[in-house]
Amino acid sequence: MTDRTILVVGTYDTKDDELTYIADVIRAQGGGVVTMDVSVLGDPANPTDISKHQVAEAGGHSIAEAIDSGDENTAMQIMAKGAATEALRLHRAGEVHGVIVLGGTMGTDLALDVCAALPLGVPKYIVSTVSFSPLIPPERLAADVQMILWAGGLYGLNSVCKASLSQAAGAVLGAARAVEPPARDRPLIGMTSFGKTVLRYMVALKPALEERGFEVAVFHATGMGGRAFESLAAEGAFAAVMDFAPQEVGNHLMGSTISAGADRMTAAGAAGIPQIVSTGCYDLVDFVGWQEPPPRVAGQEVHAHNRLLSSVMMTAEQRREMARTLCAKLARATGPSVLILPEQGGNEWDRPGGPLSDPEGLAAFVAEIGAHCPDGTRLIPLDAHINDDAFAAQVLEVFDGWIADGTVTR
């Protein structure tokens, strides 16, 4: 088994025992360790591989600046910037193969920045007293971050917290040894969707695109999936995107906590990546099923998907607002952009006679798209439903044209 080296990050002035315990467990399993101190006021009992001074300087600041700020929030953000920068440098240099960060709320705030800085495929573990807490906004979670609750570990070592710390140490080392990073041996297509009960186009499109020499990654557009999609688009990982499920845009617009953030559906356009966009589930607002609907959609018809997830049907006016929002995002695209508009509906439940059918709302949305689609986006109205074979055929016609003219290369 090839040894892997793990970056162990924390405030060594106050959490030296716990961090050293994690490092010892990793070493006992045959792994290597690089230690990083992100303290501000105090000093560790023993020197770390990367000192707090090096961390602050990596972010363009100094420990003196952090102390002189007189504000713990400002100071920790200085350290977070430096820790994220240094962690990425170490990864790119091949010096570390995974990261584990320990902390309470302060340490977790920093940990989120460190993990977000590292690309997908690098094992990232946060051991925190607030793991899984609503304190943590979804938009700050890296696409493949793992969190373990630091139970009973607020102060000092004990048998309870050792159970958490040892699992985390073993998990990050095991992940670093087992991970199969993205191969990047074929150009990658990023696609958004939901399960086959509601959207089915990927069943036909994935094998068809693979036959053309492309790899296809389908992202579940329920908040975190959209975040992963956007982060990879921002990295330039995609040869093209097929963003057919923009529901997260509507979720954010209507105030749902199931959000991929305000920048959803912008990264590909900003990077100049060719994009084909459509309107799968545009008319639904997802919310946490065991909570009340967002105030903006309170009192509207609810479809319970399961005990975790429910959806609210948008009104005609909300659909118009959604249409304008989508068009405004497309207007910012710097690369080739096509909007395929299935005029017979955007999810399996909204077909005529279906439980979520609303012909007037659909007509309002279609008309608003037509009125506001930006000049730089090619609009293709399609007299079909998004789950019809005609939709997949239209997508492939556009994509094959891009291959033929060199917009997308194999």
VOGU-3710 file (C-alpha; in Angstrom, 3 decimals, decimal comma):
1> mtdrtilvvg> 0,000/0,000/0,000  1,397/3,362/-1,026  1,925/5,737/1,893  -0,056/8,938/1,858  0,595/12,131/3,761  -2,189/13,967/5,568  -2,243/17,664/6,431  -3,409/18,053/10,047  -4,716/21,564/10,712  -5,816/23,258/13,922
11> tydtkddelt> -5,015/25,699/16,704  -2,060/23,967/18,274  -1,889/26,461/21,123  -5,189/25,156/22,569  -5,778/21,796/20,829  -2,254/20,356/20,817  -3,227/17,122/22,619  -6,127/16,373/20,287  -4,237/17,241/17,101  -1,202/15,253/18,198
21> yiadviraqg> -3,473/12,287/18,938  -4,878/12,456/15,390  -1,365/12,634/13,950  -0,224/9,682/16,071  -3,141/7,536/14,852  -2,311/8,372/11,237  1,358/7,545/11,734  0,495/4,308/13,537  -1,427/3,258/10,421  1,605/3,913/8,237
31> ggvvtmdvsv> 0,658/7,351/6,953  2,680/10,531/6,910  1,695/13,804/8,569  2,288/17,491/7,898  1,149/19,696/10,777  -0,192/23,240/10,319  -0,782/25,653/13,185  -3,519/28,262/12,719  -3,321/29,762/16,211  -3,140/33,519/16,643
41> lgdpanptdi> -2,318/34,473/20,235  -0,632/31,389/21,673  2,152/29,031/20,622  2,171/25,231/20,418  4,115/23,165/22,925  6,215/21,830/20,051  6,972/23,377/16,657  4,661/22,440/13,784  5,763/21,801/10,219  3,978/24,954/9,093
51> skhqvaeagg> 3,919/27,701/11,683  1,202/30,232/12,272  3,546/32,889/10,885  3,914/30,981/7,604  0,135/30,569/7,421  -0,556/34,274/7,869  2,141/35,193/5,343  0,719/32,746/2,773  -2,425/34,862/2,784  -0,544/38,130/2,439
61> hsiaeaidsg> -0,759/39,120/6,109  1,085/38,649/9,357  0,311/37,409/12,840  0,894/40,959/14,070  -1,893/42,172/11,774  -4,216/39,476/13,073  -3,486/40,398/16,699  -3,620/44,138/16,081  -7,047/43,836/14,469  -8,425/43,323/17,967
71> dentamqima> -11,207/41,198/16,511  -11,217/37,403/16,642  -13,374/37,118/13,526  -10,993/39,267/11,474  -8,005/37,409/12,861  -9,438/33,998/12,003  -10,292/35,113/8,469  -6,669/36,156/8,014  -5,598/32,691/9,111  -8,279/31,006/6,998
81> kgaatealrl> -7,064/32,751/3,854  -3,484/31,735/4,541  -4,371/28,158/5,503  -6,422/27,678/2,335  -3,639/29,093/0,162  -0,960/26,974/1,813  -3,062/23,796/1,720  -3,583/24,193/-2,017  0,142/24,812/-2,555  1,045/21,678/-0,612
91> hragevhgvi> -1,447/19,607/-2,598  -0,229/20,904/-5,950  3,357/20,190/-4,920  2,387/16,598/-4,110  3,390/17,014/-0,477  -0,033/16,145/0,997  -2,779/13,832/-0,236  -5,607/14,706/2,150  -6,519/17,130/4,920  -8,138/16,889/8,327
101> vlggtmgtdl> -9,096/20,003/10,265  -10,193/20,099/13,907  -12,178/22,843/15,582  -15,197/24,361/17,257  -17,054/27,147/15,500  -13,869/29,163/14,897  -11,924/26,201/13,601  -14,854/25,018/11,498  -15,175/28,433/9,870  -11,536/28,171/8,836
111> aldvcaalpl> -11,882/24,489/7,874  -14,633/25,259/5,367  -12,309/27,652/3,510  -9,438/25,158/3,537  -11,599/22,367/2,135  -13,227/24,612/-0,462  -9,778/25,537/-1,792  -8,887/21,913/-2,600  -10,168/20,251/-5,778  -12,686/17,449/-5,890
121> gvpkyivstv> -10,974/14,116/-5,259  -8,702/15,332/-2,465  -9,977/13,741/0,789  -11,230/16,472/3,145  -12,351/15,768/6,706  -13,629/18,256/9,249  -13,856/17,120/12,860  -16,091/19,682/14,512  -18,286/20,264/17,531  -20,871/21,671/15,085
131> sfsplipper> -20,774/19,028/12,348  -24,110/18,728/10,492  -25,327/21,869/12,268  -27,625/24,450/10,650  -24,872/26,926/11,528  -23,069/25,701/8,408  -24,467/27,204/5,190  -24,656/24,703/2,319  -22,891/27,049/-0,082  -19,691/26,876/1,985
141> laadvqmilw> -19,423/23,083/1,870  -16,897/21,674/-0,591  -18,435/19,198/-3,003  -16,842/16,114/-1,430  -16,180/17,246/2,151  -16,748/14,766/4,989  -17,683/15,819/8,522  -17,420/13,902/11,788  -18,948/15,141/15,031  -16,296/15,867/17,638
151> agglyglnsv> -18,379/14,373/20,439  -17,301/15,178/23,977  -14,251/17,029/22,744  -14,715/20,656/23,667  -11,799/20,535/26,082  -9,183/17,844/26,506  -8,829/14,195/25,540  -11,099/11,469/26,857  -12,316/8,078/25,696  -15,451/9,565/24,149
161> ckaslsqaag> -13,706/12,063/21,900  -10,927/9,599/21,055  -13,577/7,430/19,423  -14,400/10,310/17,055  -10,824/11,449/16,516  -9,470/7,978/15,768  -12,262/7,272/13,260  -11,574/10,558/11,519  -7,839/9,886/11,377  -8,393/6,443/9,909
171> avlgaarave> -11,020/7,730/7,504  -8,890/10,455/5,951  -5,877/8,181/5,574  -8,008/5,383/4,140  -9,648/7,813/1,734  -6,274/9,153/0,595  -5,126/5,608/-0,122  -8,324/4,472/-1,820  -9,388/7,562/-3,760  -9,529/7,353/-7,540
181> ppardrplig> -9,228/10,977/-8,675  -11,041/12,084/-11,836  -9,143/10,536/-14,752  -9,609/13,391/-17,230  -8,680/10,991/-20,050  -11,812/11,930/-22,011  -13,479/15,337/-22,306  -16,105/15,662/-19,603  -19,732/16,736/-20,005  -21,427/18,093/-16,874
191> mtsfgktvlr> -25,187/17,494/-16,762  -27,788/18,364/-14,116  -30,882/16,302/-13,429  -33,069/14,566/-10,865  -34,113/10,934/-10,511  -35,666/9,039/-13,431  -39,157/9,302/-11,961  -39,221/13,020/-12,776  -36,535/13,627/-15,466  -35,408/10,943/-17,923
201> ymvalkpale> -33,298/12,568/-20,637  -29,990/11,328/-19,175  -31,028/7,712/-19,863  -30,773/8,370/-23,609  -28,132/11,094/-23,564  -25,437/9,511/-21,392  -24,752/6,491/-23,633  -25,102/8,602/-26,776  -22,502/11,083/-25,543  -20,191/8,296/-24,404
211> ergfevavfh> -20,388/6,774/-27,906  -19,150/10,143/-29,167  -16,038/9,871/-26,973  -17,115/11,919/-23,960  -17,428/11,139/-20,266  -20,684/12,264/-18,636  -21,135/13,272/-14,988  -24,756/13,782/-13,896  -25,254/16,043/-10,866  -28,311/15,763/-8,601
221> atgmggrafe> -29,599/19,342/-8,449  -30,618/19,390/-4,789  -28,250/22,044/-3,450  -24,960/20,252/-2,934  -25,099/18,714/-6,406  -25,372/22,167/-7,907  -22,477/23,376/-5,797  -20,295/20,543/-7,087  -21,405/21,262/-10,655  -20,601/24,969/-10,341
231> slaaegafaa> -17,223/24,401/-8,665  -16,076/22,057/-11,433  -17,344/24,451/-14,094  -15,360/27,263/-12,467  -12,244/25,075/-12,604  -12,779/24,576/-16,346  -13,281/20,847/-15,875  -16,065/20,539/-18,471  -15,774/20,475/-22,259  -19,450/21,465/-22,309
241> vmdfapqevg> -22,362/21,561/-19,898  -25,954/20,427/-20,241  -27,647/22,323/-17,452  -31,155/20,949/-17,809  -32,337/21,145/-14,163  -32,128/24,763/-12,955  -34,504/24,197/-10,055  -31,859/25,309/-7,566  -32,106/28,761/-9,133  -35,802/28,825/-8,254
251> nhlmgstisa> -35,136/27,428/-4,793  -32,745/30,274/-4,062  -35,063/32,834/-5,631  -37,952/31,741/-3,414  -35,921/31,532/-0,207  -35,503/27,774/0,170  -32,592/26,456/2,208  -32,090/23,799/-0,483  -29,932/26,168/-2,471  -26,723/26,008/-4,465
261> gadrmtaaga> -26,184/29,702/-3,797  -26,785/32,930/-5,673  -24,181/32,055/-8,321  -25,881/28,890/-9,504  -25,947/28,622/-13,307  -23,201/31,200/-13,840  -19,810/29,438/-13,625  -19,932/27,749/-17,025  -20,993/30,963/-18,700  -18,291/32,968/-16,948
271> agipqivstg> -15,668/30,417/-18,001  -16,816/30,497/-21,629  -17,793/26,819/-21,558  -20,340/25,891/-24,255  -23,661/25,317/-22,533  -26,994/23,852/-23,478  -29,618/24,869/-20,934  -33,178/23,719/-20,417  -35,983/23,957/-17,902  -36,345/20,693/-16,004
281> cydlvdfvgw> -38,441/21,184/-12,852  -38,298/24,949/-13,312  -41,797/25,194/-11,783  -41,052/23,504/-8,452  -39,493/24,891/-5,274  -37,886/22,219/-3,127  -37,834/22,642/0,626  -36,941/20,503/3,631  -39,939/18,218/4,050  -40,014/18,295/7,826
291> qeppprvagq> -39,967/22,099/7,914  -42,481/24,746/6,896  -42,337/25,964/3,272  -40,432/29,212/2,644  -42,618/32,271/3,326  -42,698/33,272/-0,353  -44,486/30,036/-1,280  -46,496/29,453/1,890  -50,030/28,256/1,212  -49,272/26,983/-2,289
301> evhahnrlls> -49,790/23,398/-3,414  -47,238/20,971/-1,970  -46,007/17,691/-3,420  -44,304/15,455/-0,813  -41,473/13,609/-2,553  -40,431/11,754/0,615  -40,004/12,522/4,327  -36,901/14,613/3,606  -37,975/16,586/0,565  -41,158/18,327/-0,538
311> svmmtaeqrr> -41,855/20,633/-3,462  -44,168/23,609/-3,915  -45,699/24,495/-7,277  -44,907/28,012/-8,448  -47,687/30,385/-9,389  -47,818/31,860/-12,882  -46,252/35,110/-11,682  -43,465/33,255/-9,874  -42,799/31,325/-13,084  -42,459/34,591/-14,946
321> emartlcakl> -39,963/35,763/-12,338  -38,095/32,482/-12,699  -37,976/32,947/-16,480  -36,524/36,434/-16,160  -33,955/35,217/-13,650  -32,809/32,388/-15,918  -32,510/34,749/-18,859  -30,522/37,261/-16,811  -28,036/34,527/-15,908  -27,732/33,430/-19,534
331> aratgpsvli> -27,076/37,031/-20,548  -23,795/36,885/-18,592  -22,423/33,932/-20,556  -19,212/34,543/-22,484  -19,293/31,304/-24,491  -21,765/29,579/-26,830  -25,162/29,309/-25,167  -28,310/27,482/-26,277  -31,654/27,348/-24,463  -33,908/24,454/-25,486
341> lpeqggnewd> -37,429/25,253/-24,315  -39,762/22,211/-24,157  -43,157/23,856/-24,509  -45,145/20,854/-23,258  -43,575/20,758/-19,795  -40,500/20,362/-17,664  -41,112/17,358/-15,404  -43,016/14,088/-15,559  -45,688/15,271/-13,123  -46,721/18,328/-15,165
351> rpggplsdpe> -47,952/16,435/-18,240  -51,620/17,013/-19,134  -53,712/15,244/-16,535  -50,715/14,831/-14,228  -50,815/15,777/-10,526  -48,847/19,003/-11,107  -50,280/20,003/-14,478  -50,783/23,772/-14,857  -51,202/24,750/-18,537  -51,668/28,443/-17,744
361> glaafvaeig> -48,543/28,580/-15,602  -46,549/26,767/-18,277  -47,792/29,139/-20,977  -46,835/32,139/-18,840  -43,322/30,772/-18,357  -42,833/29,974/-22,043  -44,009/33,440/-23,084  -41,709/35,147/-20,567  -38,700/33,162/-21,776  -39,494/34,198/-25,319
371> ahcpdgtrli> -39,728/37,851/-24,306  -36,499/37,970/-22,295  -34,095/35,426/-23,795  -30,854/37,375/-24,352  -29,539/38,022/-27,857  -26,391/36,018/-27,174  -28,359/32,854/-26,403  -29,871/30,768/-29,184  -33,449/29,925/-28,194  -34,900/26,684/-29,579
381> pldahindda> -38,636/26,353/-28,816  -39,540/22,660/-28,888  -43,097/21,381/-29,266  -42,422/18,460/-26,918  -42,047/17,538/-23,261  -38,598/17,441/-21,688  -38,958/13,687/-21,151  -39,872/12,988/-24,796  -37,362/11,445/-27,190  -37,580/14,641/-29,224
391> faaqvlevfd> -35,844/16,580/-26,460  -32,818/14,275/-26,320  -32,680/14,268/-30,118  -32,620/18,079/-30,181  -29,820/18,171/-27,622  -27,716/15,785/-29,700  -28,398/17,800/-32,853  -27,015/20,927/-31,187  -24,087/19,052/-29,686  -23,172/17,313/-32,945
401> gwiadgtvtr> -23,155/20,709/-34,601  -20,681/21,917/-32,011  -18,457/18,916/-32,649  -18,619/19,521/-36,406  -17,697/23,202/-36,172  -15,023/22,726/-33,508  -16,875/24,422/-30,653  -16,430/21,192/-28,702  -13,483/18,891/-29,371  -13,037/15,215/-28,616
//
